[in-house]
């Protein structure tokens, strides 16, 4: 209770919202209490306020879910919303041209990759990503690009932590990852060779913002054996360059 007493009202509300995830989109009052460490009366009181405002919804199964009004507020985020609006026509063209694939637009939020948009064909290989989702891995095409261009301290913080293995091809040695990231910066695109699954290839390329820094990554995931990285990379890089030009900046020399 001492921890709860030292927490502000805002902190309690944020703790409740943070309890929800892609894996746990619906939670009971007891589960919210367990996940947040808040007492049941506190959870009941704050959850009722969130339901009244529209940030949470309570179904007939008595479980709480994220409410539509919270999604409406989240859509106003200038970082994600602005980038997505500029990039969407270009990634739509990439998706239409490549067929049967996943096209992602992603940004980095400290040590997480956040997916702003995902366009998928019906027969595209199954992947764990979804629009609006985040995951703490940089084993994907977009993730490698974002980590390669992250500040040195962020990159080293990620590499010093536990590096999850998703398949037998996932690289978990920090030294090897540093070499891969150096190659990404040198060649202007990334390639993830079945690191997220036994039959998934990904290619990613950086999107540069007005100040020339990397603000996002465009990537495409496709079934291994259907195409080569060399076949896919030019289209992904061209799309990233087009989005960068839409930000009204010259594409950085050496990244062509």
Secondary structure by P-SEA (a helix, b strand, c coil): ccccccccaaaaaaaaaaccccccccccaaaaaaaccccaaaaaaaaaaaaaaccbbbcccccccccaaaaaaaaaccaaaaaaaacaaaaaaaaaaaccbbbbbbbbcccbbbbcbbbbccccccccccccccccccccaaaaaaaaaccaaaaaaaaacbbbbccccccccaaaaaaaaaaaaaaccccccccccccbbbbbbbbbccccccccccccccccccccccccaaaaaaaaaaaaaaaccccccccc
